[in-house]
Amino acid sequence: DTAVSQTPKYLVTQMGNDKSIKCEQNLGHDTMYWYKQDSKKFLKIMFSYNNKELIINETVPNRFSPKSPDKAHLNLHINSLELGDSAVYFCASSHDTSYGYTFGSGTRLTVV
Amino acid sequence: KQEVTQIPAALSVPEGENLVLNCSFTDSAIYNLQWFRQDPGKGLTSLLLIQSSQREQTSGRLNASLDKSSGRSTLYIAASQPGDSATYLCAPGDSGNTPLVFGKGTRLSVIA
């Protein structure tokens, strides 16, 4: 299956913990993104990587650190989790703006 | 900075009706526009991608139009079915690596 896959699908963790979310795409796309969807369902860009290089870094706490080992992977590491980090995080990829975006199925993070 | 507005925020219709979802955006210098569907608790599924040089795209019962100069797009759904119930999101895309900006979506309920 050609797709954008995220793991885990669900993540429940305590405040103060450090966690990672992984994303992989096998579409041959050269740009990958992390979006956050809050409780009001609003999707907001967090990071964008092109060929393993960070090109967009919106105003997010520096507790969030993306890592791209290669252009098919973009992982999101979160330190010192807070209650307000609870949300659904979506990974996406694109090859060229002509071809649109493909989204992963999301990771629902719950911080308790 | 691109801002996207979708009207209405929610819509409830009986099965079989034709309906129109509206999307407006502030920066008309877009490269394309993508319509997505999001089912509750799920990821985003791409429905239609319209390039800036096109005026419309069709897929089955869905038709999306684009008026780039006025900053508007509409998604027309013909003969709606209960399975069409979902949140519909539009996202204009800029050239280069600028990430998609989303509206808050239209939550559609089609009642049998």
Interface residues (C-beta under 8 A of the other chain):
Chain A: T31 Y33 Y35 K40 K41 F42 L43 K44 I45 S48 N50 I55 I56 F90 A92 T97 S98 Y99 G100 Y101 T102 F103 G104 S105 G106 R108
Chain B: Y31 N32 Q34 F36 G41 K42 G43 L44 T45 S46 L49 Q51 T87 L89 A91 G93 D94 S95 G96 N97 T98 P99 L100 V101 F102 K104 G105
